Amino acid sequence: MPNIRNDLRDVEVYNGDYIGSRIYPTVRTTQKVGDVYYQAVVSDSDAQTGRTIGTAPTATTISQTSTAVSCTEAIKRALLPDSEIEQYGSLEIGEKVAAKVAKKSVLDAIEGAIHTAVMGQTVYETYTATTICAKVRKAVTAVKSISGKTAAVMSQTTYATICEYADITDRLSYSGVLDEDGKVVRGMYPEVIASVLGVDLVLIGNDIWTTNDKIAVCKIPDGGELEYRMRPELGRCYVYYTDGSPYRMESFYHADRKGHVVDCSTWYSLETFNSTAIRVLEVDTANSSSSSSTSSSSSSSTSSSSTSSSSYVQNWSTSSQSSNSSSTSSNSSSSSESSGE
């Protein structure tokens, strides 16, 4: 019979690199199934003018929309073999380590679900190395009717890639000293890239965010836990709470496996309310090669005009060496002729 371990559910797990809860904020619920109401986007309409006195004004009906929520389980089991207990010093410490492993896996499952929901949206536009800024700003305009800060969400690989794009490096080329790779020594930070792209912030996912060819431009809710009932938002993550916690921890001894088992489980439901709060951009693979060539050409041009570029230095050194070799060869030839005479 498993033992309920409330003492293990509060073990600290590093989640500093999770960005999912900023995009889909958590809503605590005490029921696993039910209907929730949210505010949908209300289309703008012109105010009535020239109304005849005595007639009722034309009304725009505002109502909340509902959706069914059904929380599903995410569970992870960690096994602490008997042989490892001595390594940790005590069973208590070993169980805490096992609890952290199980809890981290549950958190990863929710983060993965949010990653899928965000990057799985219909592609709005495609971008290249020379058009990324314009396309992001077009997406920003498309979501401006939703309140909150505007974020560009991407994977670590995507972030590293766009930092090399000509459309971005060209805009930063006069804001700092270029290093040997053509990067600005000061300024290649998410905050600066956000200003170049025209968004409030850049959110870079951890290793769970594996979609490396897309950028999601979305609105980040800036209100309280129930703000979605009054203002349109992208969505929320409903998490079932029991005894004041979203986690259920259990432990027991597994005789067949010769070890102590720690289970961590939670129940959650990810709900998207307004898809108009997000626009997904995808890299234009058909023109990626030509864009890369353009970017490389631009970089080469920048390199040739900057004495701090390694390629320039290498080319200059090579040509100098060739020139010196030619000069040496010529001098040797002249010396031979002179000695021959």
Phi, psi and omega in degrees: 000123181295149176258132176289125185243079177293340179287344181261343186288343180260011178299140184282132176234129181294122178228027182295338181259011175277133179243353185301319183290345176279332180272316175242085182301152183279138173239124179281136178225147179256007177229139182280336182227140178168179178256140177236149180249141180217164180270119177275167179287128178259122182296140178294145177220147182291145175290149183282134175235156178072027181292136177286130180302131179101348177259148182286141176295153176287129185256143170257116184283128179247130180212153176277152179253147181242156176214152180276134179247131178224106183286137178245159186276143168234121186223146177219137179248131176244135182249129177251101181299151178303324183292342182268345184300318181297327180295326180275349178097329179195161178294324181300314180292319180299320179292327177294320177296316179297321179296321178296318180298314181293317181294320178299321180295323178293316178297321178297325180296318179292317178299320179295323179294321179291320177302315179296318181294321182287306184281349179274000178292158179300135180293128182270315181210164172249155182224161176230182181294341182252356183236004187300318182296315180295320181290322178295318180292330174294320178293323178300318179296325182291335182253009187292342180286348179264136181285161180112173179283150180264128182237148171253116185255133183202169177277169178297320180295317179298318180298314180298325181290313184290338177294343178263355183292140181298324182298334180264313182296327179295325180285340180258355188297338180251014182252002180184179180278134179277138176271189186292342178263006180086004179274154175282127184300315176252130173123346180280063180238157181307323181296321180286319177298325178298318180293326178290319181284339180089028177241169180283325181203157175248124178255121182252119182286165177275199184295344178290330180277091187259000178281105189259011181234016183225153174230128179256125175256117185216169178263134179262119180301138181241014181255193181280187186294331182252015183297333182296345178281342183248334180229144179297137177223166178296309181174180181219158176251111180274125181238129181283125179254134175228131184056036176079011181219147177277355184249141174244118181250133178226152177216152176195165179265127181262104184295321181292323181270354180054056180192168179265132183254138173234122179253136173235131180219155174211164179235130183212164177215126181262122184237126175262120183269307185231103180290348178287353180272006182214143175224130182253129177253141181236142180297138180279095183293332181294328182248012183295323181293317180292325179293321179296321179296319178297318180296318180295321179297318179296318180296321180296321179296317179296320181296319183291337181262359182239123182288352180268001181279133183294323181295323179296315181298317181295316180296317180297316180297318181297314181294325179294317179297319179296317180297317179296320179297316181297317181297318180296318180297318181295318180295320180299319181297317182294321180296320180297318181295320181296317181291330179291322179291000000 
